[in-house]
Amino acid sequence: MDTVTALLADLVARKGDDTALIYHDEPLSFASLEDQGRRAASVLSNLGVDKGERVALWLPNCPAYFALCLGCYRLGAIAVAVNTRFRSAEVSDIIRRSGSQLLVMWPGFRDIDFLRLLAEAADDALAGLRTILLYDEGERVDNFPDAITHCERFSYNDLIQCKPYGMDHGEPDLGCNIFTTSGTTKAPKFVLHTQGSLARHAKLVADGFGYSTSKGALLQMMPLCGVFGYTQIMAGLASG
């Protein structure tokens, strides 16, 4: 269990039908979560994501966020967490500096004008993007700004209906997730975490906070794009 994907595989083997997450009153089992992660890996692979490449995740809390993280980990790629509270300058800067060529976003979330934020990006800040993967829960979005018209656009909900990815290229010492600092002095700095560090930390937090011996549930209010929120969901899952 020295990688995140191995940690989840162990949970599936022991309690695959048990509930891992509840989203909008719908339970999601450990087996289903792993399946979604494998399908997300297929989606990303089919879009050209390879080992070491960065995928920018500009999403609020939803199962797809974690599935895409698992997909990146399985491919040996790196998920780049982009805070949904960031404005245009921060978002475009993180995408540019990280070298992300694929952006996943939910443009219709709570009527927040994410597309306008992209439209306000500095000249050429998004020139390195080649693909945008659009997540939705029934919202219709049009009028994509000129800043991203050069990108291919795909629906996450359409592409996720694919076959699960069969391999696992994750390694304990392989970088897998980039979080950003608060940026109180200058632009937010990048902090790269490895699969091994995430898996070990999840178990330590689960044991240290008593999650492993609890029969309760965790309310995931903190955003997954930050270390506090991501630590919580990882520890909750690690506790089973």
Biotite code that builds the C-alpha atoms (Angstrom):
import biotite.structure as struc

atoms = struc.array([
    struc.Atom([0.000, 0.000, 0.000], chain_id="A", res_id=1, res_name="MET", atom_name="CA", element="C"),
    struc.Atom([2.840, 2.385, -0.856], chain_id="A", res_id=2, res_name="ASP", atom_name="CA", element="C"),
    struc.Atom([0.869, 4.212, -3.556], chain_id="A", res_id=3, res_name="THR", atom_name="CA", element="C"),
    struc.Atom([-2.585, 5.778, -3.530], chain_id="A", res_id=4, res_name="VAL", atom_name="CA", element="C"),
    struc.Atom([-3.860, 3.327, -6.129], chain_id="A", res_id=5, res_name="THR", atom_name="CA", element="C"),
    struc.Atom([-2.509, 0.380, -4.117], chain_id="A", res_id=6, res_name="ALA", atom_name="CA", element="C"),
    struc.Atom([-4.157, 1.774, -0.991], chain_id="A", res_id=7, res_name="LEU", atom_name="CA", element="C"),
    struc.Atom([-7.503, 1.906, -2.773], chain_id="A", res_id=8, res_name="LEU", atom_name="CA", element="C"),
    struc.Atom([-7.012, -1.548, -4.303], chain_id="A", res_id=9, res_name="ALA", atom_name="CA", element="C"),
    struc.Atom([-6.508, -2.973, -0.800], chain_id="A", res_id=10, res_name="ASP", atom_name="CA", element="C"),
    struc.Atom([-9.722, -1.322, 0.376], chain_id="A", res_id=11, res_name="LEU", atom_name="CA", element="C"),
    struc.Atom([-11.594, -2.738, -2.618], chain_id="A", res_id=12, res_name="VAL", atom_name="CA", element="C"),
    struc.Atom([-10.286, -6.219, -1.847], chain_id="A", res_id=13, res_name="ALA", atom_name="CA", element="C"),
    struc.Atom([-11.411, -6.006, 1.781], chain_id="A", res_id=14, res_name="ARG", atom_name="CA", element="C"),
    struc.Atom([-14.614, -3.974, 1.579], chain_id="A", res_id=15, res_name="LYS", atom_name="CA", element="C"),
    struc.Atom([-15.367, -3.257, -2.058], chain_id="A", res_id=16, res_name="GLY", atom_name="CA", element="C"),
    struc.Atom([-19.140, -2.947, -1.611], chain_id="A", res_id=17, res_name="ASP", atom_name="CA", element="C"),
    struc.Atom([-18.912, -0.674, 1.433], chain_id="A", res_id=18, res_name="ASP", atom_name="CA", element="C"),
    struc.Atom([-19.692, 3.019, 1.015], chain_id="A", res_id=19, res_name="THR", atom_name="CA", element="C"),
    struc.Atom([-16.671, 5.208, 0.341], chain_id="A", res_id=20, res_name="ALA", atom_name="CA", element="C"),
    struc.Atom([-18.384, 8.508, -0.502], chain_id="A", res_id=21, res_name="LEU", atom_name="CA", element="C"),
    struc.Atom([-21.869, 9.990, -0.415], chain_id="A", res_id=22, res_name="ILE", atom_name="CA", element="C"),
    struc.Atom([-22.597, 12.726, -2.961], chain_id="A", res_id=23, res_name="TYR", atom_name="CA", element="C"),
    struc.Atom([-26.041, 14.315, -3.274], chain_id="A", res_id=24, res_name="HIS", atom_name="CA", element="C"),
    struc.Atom([-27.432, 11.472, -1.129], chain_id="A", res_id=25, res_name="ASP", atom_name="CA", element="C"),
    struc.Atom([-26.034, 8.900, -3.573], chain_id="A", res_id=26, res_name="GLU", atom_name="CA", element="C"),
    struc.Atom([-23.577, 6.396, -2.037], chain_id="A", res_id=27, res_name="PRO", atom_name="CA", element="C"),
    struc.Atom([-20.465, 5.409, -3.965], chain_id="A", res_id=28, res_name="LEU", atom_name="CA", element="C"),
    struc.Atom([-18.700, 2.185, -2.997], chain_id="A", res_id=29, res_name="SER", atom_name="CA", element="C"),
    struc.Atom([-14.952, 1.644, -2.863], chain_id="A", res_id=30, res_name="PHE", atom_name="CA", element="C"),
    struc.Atom([-15.224, -0.640, -5.892], chain_id="A", res_id=31, res_name="ALA", atom_name="CA", element="C"),
    struc.Atom([-17.174, 2.001, -7.825], chain_id="A", res_id=32, res_name="SER", atom_name="CA", element="C"),
    struc.Atom([-14.673, 4.689, -6.865], chain_id="A", res_id=33, res_name="LEU", atom_name="CA", element="C"),
    struc.Atom([-11.783, 2.589, -8.126], chain_id="A", res_id=34, res_name="GLU", atom_name="CA", element="C"),
    struc.Atom([-13.725, 1.856, -11.318], chain_id="A", res_id=35, res_name="ASP", atom_name="CA", element="C"),
    struc.Atom([-14.297, 5.571, -11.878], chain_id="A", res_id=36, res_name="GLN", atom_name="CA", element="C"),
    struc.Atom([-10.596, 6.194, -11.338], chain_id="A", res_id=37, res_name="GLY", atom_name="CA", element="C"),
    struc.Atom([-9.709, 3.561, -13.926], chain_id="A", res_id=38, res_name="ARG", atom_name="CA", element="C"),
    struc.Atom([-12.183, 5.043, -16.398], chain_id="A", res_id=39, res_name="ARG", atom_name="CA", element="C"),
    struc.Atom([-10.797, 8.514, -15.754], chain_id="A", res_id=40, res_name="ALA", atom_name="CA", element="C"),
    struc.Atom([-7.340, 7.116, -16.524], chain_id="A", res_id=41, res_name="ALA", atom_name="CA", element="C"),
    struc.Atom([-8.673, 5.821, -19.843], chain_id="A", res_id=42, res_name="SER", atom_name="CA", element="C"),
    struc.Atom([-10.203, 9.229, -20.607], chain_id="A", res_id=43, res_name="VAL", atom_name="CA", element="C"),
    struc.Atom([-6.956, 11.040, -19.874], chain_id="A", res_id=44, res_name="LEU", atom_name="CA", element="C"),
    struc.Atom([-4.853, 8.494, -21.748], chain_id="A", res_id=45, res_name="SER", atom_name="CA", element="C"),
    struc.Atom([-7.115, 8.724, -24.791], chain_id="A", res_id=46, res_name="ASN", atom_name="CA", element="C"),
    struc.Atom([-6.656, 12.502, -24.698], chain_id="A", res_id=47, res_name="LEU", atom_name="CA", element="C"),
    struc.Atom([-2.897, 12.078, -24.845], chain_id="A", res_id=48, res_name="GLY", atom_name="CA", element="C"),
    struc.Atom([-1.919, 12.383, -21.184], chain_id="A", res_id=49, res_name="VAL", atom_name="CA", element="C"),
    struc.Atom([1.243, 10.423, -20.432], chain_id="A", res_id=50, res_name="ASP", atom_name="CA", element="C"),
    struc.Atom([3.608, 9.834, -17.523], chain_id="A", res_id=51, res_name="LYS", atom_name="CA", element="C"),
    struc.Atom([4.893, 13.041, -15.980], chain_id="A", res_id=52, res_name="GLY", atom_name="CA", element="C"),
    struc.Atom([2.405, 15.321, -17.741], chain_id="A", res_id=53, res_name="GLU", atom_name="CA", element="C"),
    struc.Atom([0.307, 17.829, -15.811], chain_id="A", res_id=54, res_name="ARG", atom_name="CA", element="C"),
    struc.Atom([-3.489, 17.957, -15.746], chain_id="A", res_id=55, res_name="VAL", atom_name="CA", element="C"),
    struc.Atom([-5.073, 21.105, -14.278], chain_id="A", res_id=56, res_name="ALA", atom_name="CA", element="C"),
    struc.Atom([-8.173, 20.354, -12.178], chain_id="A", res_id=57, res_name="LEU", atom_name="CA", element="C"),
    struc.Atom([-10.324, 23.471, -11.758], chain_id="A", res_id=58, res_name="TRP", atom_name="CA", element="C"),
    struc.Atom([-13.269, 21.809, -10.063], chain_id="A", res_id=59, res_name="LEU", atom_name="CA", element="C"),
    struc.Atom([-15.293, 22.086, -6.849], chain_id="A", res_id=60, res_name="PRO", atom_name="CA", element="C"),
    struc.Atom([-15.762, 19.053, -4.621], chain_id="A", res_id=61, res_name="ASN", atom_name="CA", element="C"),
    struc.Atom([-17.348, 16.185, -6.551], chain_id="A", res_id=62, res_name="CYS", atom_name="CA", element="C"),
    struc.Atom([-16.528, 12.496, -7.115], chain_id="A", res_id=63, res_name="PRO", atom_name="CA", element="C"),
    struc.Atom([-15.148, 13.333, -10.562], chain_id="A", res_id=64, res_name="ALA", atom_name="CA", element="C"),
    struc.Atom([-12.404, 15.416, -8.932], chain_id="A", res_id=65, res_name="TYR", atom_name="CA", element="C"),
    struc.Atom([-11.090, 12.465, -6.971], chain_id="A", res_id=66, res_name="PHE", atom_name="CA", element="C"),
    struc.Atom([-11.609, 10.054, -9.876], chain_id="A", res_id=67, res_name="ALA", atom_name="CA", element="C"),
    struc.Atom([-9.469, 12.304, -12.079], chain_id="A", res_id=68, res_name="LEU", atom_name="CA", element="C"),
    struc.Atom([-6.774, 12.398, -9.404], chain_id="A", res_id=69, res_name="CYS", atom_name="CA", element="C"),
    struc.Atom([-6.809, 8.600, -9.331], chain_id="A", res_id=70, res_name="LEU", atom_name="CA", element="C"),
    struc.Atom([-6.666, 8.585, -13.121], chain_id="A", res_id=71, res_name="GLY", atom_name="CA", element="C"),
    struc.Atom([-3.583, 10.795, -13.074], chain_id="A", res_id=72, res_name="CYS", atom_name="CA", element="C"),
    struc.Atom([-1.924, 8.629, -10.426], chain_id="A", res_id=73, res_name="TYR", atom_name="CA", element="C"),
    struc.Atom([-2.571, 5.457, -12.416], chain_id="A", res_id=74, res_name="ARG", atom_name="CA", element="C"),
    struc.Atom([-0.968, 6.998, -15.509], chain_id="A", res_id=75, res_name="LEU", atom_name="CA", element="C"),
    struc.Atom([1.970, 8.417, -13.593], chain_id="A", res_id=76, res_name="GLY", atom_name="CA", element="C"),
    struc.Atom([0.738, 11.907, -14.480], chain_id="A", res_id=77, res_name="ALA", atom_name="CA", element="C"),
    struc.Atom([0.451, 14.883, -12.129], chain_id="A", res_id=78, res_name="ILE", atom_name="CA", element="C"),
    struc.Atom([-2.808, 16.485, -11.008], chain_id="A", res_id=79, res_name="ALA", atom_name="CA", element="C"),
    struc.Atom([-2.523, 20.265, -10.602], chain_id="A", res_id=80, res_name="VAL", atom_name="CA", element="C"),
    struc.Atom([-5.037, 21.588, -8.065], chain_id="A", res_id=81, res_name="ALA", atom_name="CA", element="C"),
    struc.Atom([-6.524, 24.939, -9.105], chain_id="A", res_id=82, res_name="VAL", atom_name="CA", element="C"),
    struc.Atom([-8.604, 26.711, -6.469], chain_id="A", res_id=83, res_name="ASN", atom_name="CA", element="C"),
    struc.Atom([-12.091, 27.630, -7.678], chain_id="A", res_id=84, res_name="THR", atom_name="CA", element="C"),
    struc.Atom([-11.833, 30.886, -5.713], chain_id="A", res_id=85, res_name="ARG", atom_name="CA", element="C"),
    struc.Atom([-8.843, 32.045, -7.732], chain_id="A", res_id=86, res_name="PHE", atom_name="CA", element="C"),
    struc.Atom([-9.392, 34.866, -10.177], chain_id="A", res_id=87, res_name="ARG", atom_name="CA", element="C"),
    struc.Atom([-8.186, 35.115, -13.752], chain_id="A", res_id=88, res_name="SER", atom_name="CA", element="C"),
    struc.Atom([-4.611, 36.173, -12.962], chain_id="A", res_id=89, res_name="ALA", atom_name="CA", element="C"),
    struc.Atom([-3.968, 33.252, -10.595], chain_id="A", res_id=90, res_name="GLU", atom_name="CA", element="C"),
    struc.Atom([-5.704, 30.633, -12.727], chain_id="A", res_id=91, res_name="VAL", atom_name="CA", element="C"),
    struc.Atom([-3.946, 31.549, -15.958], chain_id="A", res_id=92, res_name="SER", atom_name="CA", element="C"),
    struc.Atom([-0.596, 31.854, -14.161], chain_id="A", res_id=93, res_name="ASP", atom_name="CA", element="C"),
    struc.Atom([-0.903, 28.384, -12.607], chain_id="A", res_id=94, res_name="ILE", atom_name="CA", element="C"),
    struc.Atom([-1.908, 26.807, -15.907], chain_id="A", res_id=95, res_name="ILE", atom_name="CA", element="C"),
    struc.Atom([0.986, 28.501, -17.692], chain_id="A", res_id=96, res_name="ARG", atom_name="CA", element="C"),
    struc.Atom([3.689, 27.828, -15.091], chain_id="A", res_id=97, res_name="ARG", atom_name="CA", element="C"),
    struc.Atom([2.640, 24.225, -14.503], chain_id="A", res_id=98, res_name="SER", atom_name="CA", element="C"),
    struc.Atom([2.809, 23.437, -18.206], chain_id="A", res_id=99, res_name="GLY", atom_name="CA", element="C"),
    struc.Atom([-0.656, 21.874, -18.102], chain_id="A", res_id=100, res_name="SER", atom_name="CA", element="C"),
    struc.Atom([-1.920, 21.050, -21.571], chain_id="A", res_id=101, res_name="GLN", atom_name="CA", element="C"),
    struc.Atom([-5.277, 19.740, -20.349], chain_id="A", res_id=102, res_name="LEU", atom_name="CA", element="C"),
    struc.Atom([-7.731, 21.645, -18.161], chain_id="A", res_id=103, res_name="LEU", atom_name="CA", element="C"),
    struc.Atom([-10.749, 20.053, -16.480], chain_id="A", res_id=104, res_name="VAL", atom_name="CA", element="C"),
    struc.Atom([-13.447, 22.502, -15.430], chain_id="A", res_id=105, res_name="MET", atom_name="CA", element="C"),
    struc.Atom([-17.126, 22.786, -14.495], chain_id="A", res_id=106, res_name="TRP", atom_name="CA", element="C"),
    struc.Atom([-18.172, 26.012, -16.234], chain_id="A", res_id=107, res_name="PRO", atom_name="CA", element="C"),
    struc.Atom([-21.802, 25.921, -15.081], chain_id="A", res_id=108, res_name="GLY", atom_name="CA", element="C"),
    struc.Atom([-21.158, 25.423, -11.364], chain_id="A", res_id=109, res_name="PHE", atom_name="CA", element="C"),
    struc.Atom([-23.424, 27.669, -9.258], chain_id="A", res_id=110, res_name="ARG", atom_name="CA", element="C"),
    struc.Atom([-23.576, 30.338, -11.948], chain_id="A", res_id=111, res_name="ASP", atom_name="CA", element="C"),
    struc.Atom([-19.950, 31.296, -11.351], chain_id="A", res_id=112, res_name="ILE", atom_name="CA", element="C"),
    struc.Atom([-18.622, 32.731, -14.600], chain_id="A", res_id=113, res_name="ASP", atom_name="CA", element="C"),
    struc.Atom([-15.531, 30.550, -14.973], chain_id="A", res_id=114, res_name="PHE", atom_name="CA", element="C"),
    struc.Atom([-15.460, 31.175, -18.714], chain_id="A", res_id=115, res_name="LEU", atom_name="CA", element="C"),
    struc.Atom([-15.241, 34.920, -18.138], chain_id="A", res_id=116, res_name="ARG", atom_name="CA", element="C"),
    struc.Atom([-12.224, 34.330, -15.911], chain_id="A", res_id=117, res_name="LEU", atom_name="CA", element="C"),
    struc.Atom([-10.540, 32.510, -18.787], chain_id="A", res_id=118, res_name="LEU", atom_name="CA", element="C"),
    struc.Atom([-11.553, 35.281, -21.167], chain_id="A", res_id=119, res_name="ALA", atom_name="CA", element="C"),
    struc.Atom([-9.769, 37.787, -18.926], chain_id="A", res_id=120, res_name="GLU", atom_name="CA", element="C"),
    struc.Atom([-6.505, 35.825, -18.975], chain_id="A", res_id=121, res_name="ALA", atom_name="CA", element="C"),
    struc.Atom([-3.375, 37.667, -20.013], chain_id="A", res_id=122, res_name="ALA", atom_name="CA", element="C"),
    struc.Atom([-2.382, 37.427, -23.668], chain_id="A", res_id=123, res_name="ASP", atom_name="CA", element="C"),
    struc.Atom([-0.934, 33.997, -24.512], chain_id="A", res_id=124, res_name="ASP", atom_name="CA", element="C"),
    struc.Atom([-1.261, 32.818, -20.880], chain_id="A", res_id=125, res_name="ALA", atom_name="CA", element="C"),
    struc.Atom([-3.405, 29.890, -22.038], chain_id="A", res_id=126, res_name="LEU", atom_name="CA", element="C"),
    struc.Atom([-1.588, 29.296, -25.314], chain_id="A", res_id=127, res_name="ALA", atom_name="CA", element="C"),
    struc.Atom([-0.100, 26.043, -24.000], chain_id="A", res_id=128, res_name="GLY", atom_name="CA", element="C"),
    struc.Atom([-3.505, 24.474, -23.388], chain_id="A", res_id=129, res_name="LEU", atom_name="CA", element="C"),
    struc.Atom([-4.505, 21.959, -26.033], chain_id="A", res_id=130, res_name="ARG", atom_name="CA", element="C"),
    struc.Atom([-7.580, 20.305, -24.485], chain_id="A", res_id=131, res_name="THR", atom_name="CA", element="C"),
    struc.Atom([-10.437, 21.278, -22.171], chain_id="A", res_id=132, res_name="ILE", atom_name="CA", element="C"),
    struc.Atom([-12.515, 18.578, -20.501], chain_id="A", res_id=133, res_name="LEU", atom_name="CA", element="C"),
    struc.Atom([-15.911, 19.906, -19.446], chain_id="A", res_id=134, res_name="LEU", atom_name="CA", element="C"),
    struc.Atom([-17.747, 18.445, -16.460], chain_id="A", res_id=135, res_name="TYR", atom_name="CA", element="C"),
    struc.Atom([-21.409, 19.214, -15.871], chain_id="A", res_id=136, res_name="ASP", atom_name="CA", element="C"),
    struc.Atom([-24.459, 18.074, -13.941], chain_id="A", res_id=137, res_name="GLU", atom_name="CA", element="C"),
    struc.Atom([-27.039, 19.041, -16.527], chain_id="A", res_id=138, res_name="GLY", atom_name="CA", element="C"),
    struc.Atom([-26.097, 22.675, -17.135], chain_id="A", res_id=139, res_name="GLU", atom_name="CA", element="C"),
    struc.Atom([-25.779, 23.957, -20.687], chain_id="A", res_id=140, res_name="ARG", atom_name="CA", element="C"),
    struc.Atom([-22.832, 26.208, -21.452], chain_id="A", res_id=141, res_name="VAL", atom_name="CA", element="C"),
    struc.Atom([-22.105, 28.106, -24.659], chain_id="A", res_id=142, res_name="ASP", atom_name="CA", element="C"),
    struc.Atom([-20.140, 31.179, -25.697], chain_id="A", res_id=143, res_name="ASN", atom_name="CA", element="C"),
    struc.Atom([-16.622, 29.951, -25.116], chain_id="A", res_id=144, res_name="PHE", atom_name="CA", element="C"),
    struc.Atom([-14.135, 32.840, -25.060], chain_id="A", res_id=145, res_name="PRO", atom_name="CA", element="C"),
    struc.Atom([-11.516, 33.472, -27.725], chain_id="A", res_id=146, res_name="ASP", atom_name="CA", element="C"),
    struc.Atom([-8.775, 32.633, -25.213], chain_id="A", res_id=147, res_name="ALA", atom_name="CA", element="C"),
    struc.Atom([-9.632, 28.920, -25.477], chain_id="A", res_id=148, res_name="ILE", atom_name="CA", element="C"),
    struc.Atom([-11.028, 28.561, -28.999], chain_id="A", res_id=149, res_name="THR", atom_name="CA", element="C"),
    struc.Atom([-7.745, 26.917, -30.029], chain_id="A", res_id=150, res_name="HIS", atom_name="CA", element="C"),
    struc.Atom([-8.431, 24.046, -27.598], chain_id="A", res_id=151, res_name="CYS", atom_name="CA", element="C"),
    struc.Atom([-10.294, 20.854, -28.340], chain_id="A", res_id=152, res_name="GLU", atom_name="CA", element="C"),
    struc.Atom([-13.291, 20.496, -26.026], chain_id="A", res_id=153, res_name="ARG", atom_name="CA", element="C"),
    struc.Atom([-14.800, 17.257, -24.759], chain_id="A", res_id=154, res_name="PHE", atom_name="CA", element="C"),
    struc.Atom([-17.545, 16.260, -22.333], chain_id="A", res_id=155, res_name="SER", atom_name="CA", element="C"),
    struc.Atom([-16.338, 14.378, -19.270], chain_id="A", res_id=156, res_name="TYR", atom_name="CA", element="C"),
    struc.Atom([-19.724, 12.698, -18.863], chain_id="A", res_id=157, res_name="ASN", atom_name="CA", element="C"),
    struc.Atom([-19.561, 11.400, -22.430], chain_id="A", res_id=158, res_name="ASP", atom_name="CA", element="C"),
    struc.Atom([-15.975, 10.167, -22.331], chain_id="A", res_id=159, res_name="LEU", atom_name="CA", element="C"),
    struc.Atom([-16.242, 8.503, -18.905], chain_id="A", res_id=160, res_name="ILE", atom_name="CA", element="C"),
    struc.Atom([-18.478, 5.840, -20.500], chain_id="A", res_id=161, res_name="GLN", atom_name="CA", element="C"),
    struc.Atom([-15.331, 4.015, -21.576], chain_id="A", res_id=162, res_name="CYS", atom_name="CA", element="C"),
    struc.Atom([-13.514, 0.851, -20.598], chain_id="A", res_id=163, res_name="LYS", atom_name="CA", element="C"),
    struc.Atom([-11.524, 0.992, -17.353], chain_id="A", res_id=164, res_name="PRO", atom_name="CA", element="C"),
    struc.Atom([-7.769, 1.416, -17.701], chain_id="A", res_id=165, res_name="TYR", atom_name="CA", element="C"),
    struc.Atom([-6.054, -1.875, -16.974], chain_id="A", res_id=166, res_name="GLY", atom_name="CA", element="C"),
    struc.Atom([-2.526, -0.863, -15.981], chain_id="A", res_id=167, res_name="MET", atom_name="CA", element="C"),
    struc.Atom([-0.999, 1.062, -13.096], chain_id="A", res_id=168, res_name="ASP", atom_name="CA", element="C"),
    struc.Atom([2.118, 3.146, -13.716], chain_id="A", res_id=169, res_name="HIS", atom_name="CA", element="C"),
    struc.Atom([2.126, 4.725, -10.268], chain_id="A", res_id=170, res_name="GLY", atom_name="CA", element="C"),
    struc.Atom([5.286, 4.555, -8.156], chain_id="A", res_id=171, res_name="GLU", atom_name="CA", element="C"),
    struc.Atom([5.855, 5.567, -4.510], chain_id="A", res_id=172, res_name="PRO", atom_name="CA", element="C"),
    struc.Atom([8.461, 8.213, -5.349], chain_id="A", res_id=173, res_name="ASP", atom_name="CA", element="C"),
    struc.Atom([6.671, 9.553, -8.408], chain_id="A", res_id=174, res_name="LEU", atom_name="CA", element="C"),
    struc.Atom([5.238, 13.059, -8.179], chain_id="A", res_id=175, res_name="GLY", atom_name="CA", element="C"),
    struc.Atom([1.461, 12.916, -8.509], chain_id="A", res_id=176, res_name="CYS", atom_name="CA", element="C"),
    struc.Atom([-0.178, 16.062, -7.162], chain_id="A", res_id=177, res_name="ASN", atom_name="CA", element="C"),
    struc.Atom([0.722, 19.756, -7.167], chain_id="A", res_id=178, res_name="ILE", atom_name="CA", element="C"),
    struc.Atom([-0.855, 22.061, -4.614], chain_id="A", res_id=179, res_name="PHE", atom_name="CA", element="C"),
    struc.Atom([-0.216, 25.790, -4.430], chain_id="A", res_id=180, res_name="THR", atom_name="CA", element="C"),
    struc.Atom([0.796, 27.920, -1.474], chain_id="A", res_id=181, res_name="THR", atom_name="CA", element="C"),
    struc.Atom([-1.297, 30.899, -0.407], chain_id="A", res_id=182, res_name="SER", atom_name="CA", element="C"),
    struc.Atom([0.756, 33.379, -2.417], chain_id="A", res_id=183, res_name="GLY", atom_name="CA", element="C"),
    struc.Atom([0.925, 35.961, 0.368], chain_id="A", res_id=184, res_name="THR", atom_name="CA", element="C"),
    struc.Atom([4.238, 37.381, -0.838], chain_id="A", res_id=185, res_name="THR", atom_name="CA", element="C"),
    struc.Atom([4.294, 36.661, -4.553], chain_id="A", res_id=186, res_name="LYS", atom_name="CA", element="C"),
    struc.Atom([2.514, 34.309, -6.934], chain_id="A", res_id=187, res_name="ALA", atom_name="CA", element="C"),
    struc.Atom([1.445, 30.968, -5.385], chain_id="A", res_id=188, res_name="PRO", atom_name="CA", element="C"),
    struc.Atom([4.338, 28.514, -5.253], chain_id="A", res_id=189, res_name="LYS", atom_name="CA", element="C"),
    struc.Atom([4.045, 24.899, -6.356], chain_id="A", res_id=190, res_name="PHE", atom_name="CA", element="C"),
    struc.Atom([4.384, 22.025, -3.873], chain_id="A", res_id=191, res_name="VAL", atom_name="CA", element="C"),
    struc.Atom([4.737, 18.576, -5.460], chain_id="A", res_id=192, res_name="LEU", atom_name="CA", element="C"),
    struc.Atom([3.591, 15.535, -3.482], chain_id="A", res_id=193, res_name="HIS", atom_name="CA", element="C"),
    struc.Atom([4.465, 11.922, -4.267], chain_id="A", res_id=194, res_name="THR", atom_name="CA", element="C"),
    struc.Atom([2.152, 8.916, -4.205], chain_id="A", res_id=195, res_name="GLN", atom_name="CA", element="C"),
    struc.Atom([4.109, 7.459, -1.315], chain_id="A", res_id=196, res_name="GLY", atom_name="CA", element="C"),
    struc.Atom([3.825, 10.597, 0.799], chain_id="A", res_id=197, res_name="SER", atom_name="CA", element="C"),
    struc.Atom([0.079, 10.895, 0.185], chain_id="A", res_id=198, res_name="LEU", atom_name="CA", element="C"),
    struc.Atom([-0.578, 7.239, 1.006], chain_id="A", res_id=199, res_name="ALA", atom_name="CA", element="C"),
    struc.Atom([1.573, 7.260, 4.167], chain_id="A", res_id=200, res_name="ARG", atom_name="CA", element="C"),
    struc.Atom([0.135, 10.543, 5.393], chain_id="A", res_id=201, res_name="HIS", atom_name="CA", element="C"),
    struc.Atom([-3.420, 9.327, 4.848], chain_id="A", res_id=202, res_name="ALA", atom_name="CA", element="C"),
    struc.Atom([-2.840, 6.306, 7.070], chain_id="A", res_id=203, res_name="LYS", atom_name="CA", element="C"),
    struc.Atom([-1.085, 8.364, 9.757], chain_id="A", res_id=204, res_name="LEU", atom_name="CA", element="C"),
    struc.Atom([-3.910, 10.910, 9.885], chain_id="A", res_id=205, res_name="VAL", atom_name="CA", element="C"),
    struc.Atom([-6.576, 8.183, 9.894], chain_id="A", res_id=206, res_name="ALA", atom_name="CA", element="C"),
    struc.Atom([-4.894, 6.465, 12.841], chain_id="A", res_id=207, res_name="ASP", atom_name="CA", element="C"),
    struc.Atom([-3.920, 9.655, 14.658], chain_id="A", res_id=208, res_name="GLY", atom_name="CA", element="C"),
    struc.Atom([-7.399, 11.180, 14.566], chain_id="A", res_id=209, res_name="PHE", atom_name="CA", element="C"),
    struc.Atom([-9.148, 7.916, 15.364], chain_id="A", res_id=210, res_name="GLY", atom_name="CA", element="C"),
    struc.Atom([-10.852, 7.566, 11.995], chain_id="A", res_id=211, res_name="TYR", atom_name="CA", element="C"),
    struc.Atom([-9.670, 3.966, 11.704], chain_id="A", res_id=212, res_name="SER", atom_name="CA", element="C"),
    struc.Atom([-11.638, 2.902, 14.787], chain_id="A", res_id=213, res_name="THR", atom_name="CA", element="C"),
    struc.Atom([-14.686, 5.082, 14.163], chain_id="A", res_id=214, res_name="SER", atom_name="CA", element="C"),
    struc.Atom([-17.979, 3.973, 12.653], chain_id="A", res_id=215, res_name="LYS", atom_name="CA", element="C"),
    struc.Atom([-18.933, 7.526, 11.781], chain_id="A", res_id=216, res_name="GLY", atom_name="CA", element="C"),
    struc.Atom([-18.660, 9.643, 8.645], chain_id="A", res_id=217, res_name="ALA", atom_name="CA", element="C"),
    struc.Atom([-16.720, 12.762, 7.699], chain_id="A", res_id=218, res_name="LEU", atom_name="CA", element="C"),
    struc.Atom([-18.372, 15.910, 6.357], chain_id="A", res_id=219, res_name="LEU", atom_name="CA", element="C"),
    struc.Atom([-16.130, 17.002, 3.470], chain_id="A", res_id=220, res_name="GLN", atom_name="CA", element="C"),
    struc.Atom([-16.559, 20.786, 3.603], chain_id="A", res_id=221, res_name="MET", atom_name="CA", element="C"),
    struc.Atom([-12.976, 21.817, 2.904], chain_id="A", res_id=222, res_name="MET", atom_name="CA", element="C"),
    struc.Atom([-12.131, 22.002, -0.816], chain_id="A", res_id=223, res_name="PRO", atom_name="CA", element="C"),
    struc.Atom([-10.205, 19.143, -2.400], chain_id="A", res_id=224, res_name="LEU", atom_name="CA", element="C"),
    struc.Atom([-8.018, 21.673, -4.207], chain_id="A", res_id=225, res_name="CYS", atom_name="CA", element="C"),
    struc.Atom([-6.310, 22.478, -0.884], chain_id="A", res_id=226, res_name="GLY", atom_name="CA", element="C"),
    struc.Atom([-4.150, 20.303, 1.343], chain_id="A", res_id=227, res_name="VAL", atom_name="CA", element="C"),
    struc.Atom([-6.548, 20.411, 4.301], chain_id="A", res_id=228, res_name="PHE", atom_name="CA", element="C"),
    struc.Atom([-9.474, 19.160, 2.258], chain_id="A", res_id=229, res_name="GLY", atom_name="CA", element="C"),
    struc.Atom([-7.425, 16.620, 0.359], chain_id="A", res_id=230, res_name="TYR", atom_name="CA", element="C"),
    struc.Atom([-5.897, 15.309, 3.581], chain_id="A", res_id=231, res_name="THR", atom_name="CA", element="C"),
    struc.Atom([-9.387, 14.823, 4.992], chain_id="A", res_id=232, res_name="GLN", atom_name="CA", element="C"),
    struc.Atom([-10.747, 12.793, 2.093], chain_id="A", res_id=233, res_name="ILE", atom_name="CA", element="C"),
    struc.Atom([-7.585, 10.708, 1.851], chain_id="A", res_id=234, res_name="MET", atom_name="CA", element="C"),
    struc.Atom([-7.591, 9.940, 5.576], chain_id="A", res_id=235, res_name="ALA", atom_name="CA", element="C"),
    struc.Atom([-11.292, 9.135, 5.510], chain_id="A", res_id=236, res_name="GLY", atom_name="CA", element="C"),
    struc.Atom([-10.826, 6.703, 2.644], chain_id="A", res_id=237, res_name="LEU", atom_name="CA", element="C"),
    struc.Atom([-7.718, 5.177, 4.205], chain_id="A", res_id=238, res_name="ALA", atom_name="CA", element="C"),
    struc.Atom([-9.676, 4.471, 7.383], chain_id="A", res_id=239, res_name="SER", atom_name="CA", element="C"),
    struc.Atom([-12.223, 2.459, 5.399], chain_id="A", res_id=240, res_name="GLY", atom_name="CA", element="C"),
])
